Amino acid sequence: MDSFLIIAMLCIGLLTGVVGGLLGVGGSIVMIPAMTEVLGPDQHLYQAAAMIVNFFVVVPAVYQHRKAGAIDMATVWRLVPLALIAVVCGVAVSELAIFSGAGERYLRALFGAFLLLMVLRDLWSLVRNRQSNQNSQGSATAGPTMSNPGDGWRRAAAVAVPTGLVAGLFGIGGGVLAVPLQRRLLGIPIRNAIANSAAVIVATSVIGGSVKNYAVIVDGLDPYRAFVLAAVLIPTAILGSLLGSRLTHKLPVKAIKAGFLVLLAVAAIRMIWGAG
């Protein structure tokens, strides 16, 4: 890896960490498209590396969120076991024959389509919230919480299962689903949902990353390549995560998220176009 590529990878790691720490995601939604642009397509390799890096992105973030008292451990303990089962299932789907060899481009296109769907979902949510605010008098009712009797595990499953499946399938942290689903289904405020998401990713990245990297070895790919990529990305990703998780509690998240959506839209289009 020449000096230009090393500098590019260090920058990718920093951006990954800032985005991951700020928004409660692992950072793979930035990391994988960026590596595809810099190094060329190799979806399975990048997902294996990204799932290693995700752990190092979220651990500093969890530390900052815990200091801020933002993590709801009762919620996290319900989400984790369900998400772990789902992430293993997601990795298994990513290893299906349709996605192997030349079929890797289908996984890449599906990943791009998922990113684009997340952008459209968030844009629709912004429009709907603006219309709702214009038509309301500013009153709000409390959303559902995990303390509601009889349906805590059902609501937890509705958050954890989709989160784990997409995390395993695409090699991402899953926060792009975990954060909005916690807000919608559990009534958890945005900053707490971000903190909870980071805590869940600590567990899913360990299990999902282990399973994915084992699958890469079984597939006959060079097992060291993913670890080399991860080793280059991790140092600046940690620094970025520390910065991003601090900014979560200081900056207006909506403004940051708007810029993030633009970045995500470009990445999605590039991934889909490049898979054609």
Steps between C-alpha positions, in 0.01 A plus 500: 500500500669822384508828694203651316280202579611500864412871535166439328424211734593705806257770383231238445559373852466851645177570312368159596567568867344846501183378327481190719549687825269783405206298372528173694586288196802278444623713212496229233242691298779750435797263521392238244405741219818701566723191478320399181585840349865493610591131464244369251211258556541211745183497707559192714851611595386850593209369704734268692739788571220743583347271759835495682531879485140545621598367841781753539274782380223437750703417812629860542152625414343279768750635752397859419128417500532323834677801650210713379250259660331441165494118484180323609642164607156343551429558131847389390478169689178415318631597158838324514404127507245541220741707291776239542282223361393722212854613410614139459202435273587813299859384447369160387283669238795707374692174443233346274622378162321783317735750666825309443753545219364725228178519701682731743370787288144406597588538867664833421194620308272382781715691748469816287125452473479467878693826547271675254194366679633638829548843338146502360359386833675779688398762243138387527526515878632857485214609272239326711634646824501849353140464390406359840665791679315749281166335573547456875503735794832363625351248741647154507396169644738251645592215270497135593768389742664174594314506832163440334384168648475197275658638184858589596659203325276537195606861459862406565482237226354753257813711557769237546416249227508741202806668650690173533396369158620804306815516714592144405389523139682823418779511759369815663435589862124517452453836668330640192206278599552469875481875566175581313333175606571573866350844460190377318428174684647562845449875534868556583646852446751539217814540712413198715415295191842586354672397824302173523579422137872539560481266801318232297756526218779410744346154529383451141833611353690239703270211407420613147862588426622162625247309291563709187877473520474124556280481188761697303764244601272209406437664162874480434572874511817634659406530869768761567369760255198588713716533810755718319226734378348512847837569661554803274149636562472444876734770643333797329156338540550499877600867499202587282264303722614685812440831323167400347354358821585822683337706227180291534431678829598847375404548134153515343468144372245593233744733325776241507264230378396711201859514381537129571199421281663677205816295550295181531302574183817549295647177640180307424484616139868425445463147645196420288649651184833322549330163538339522158 
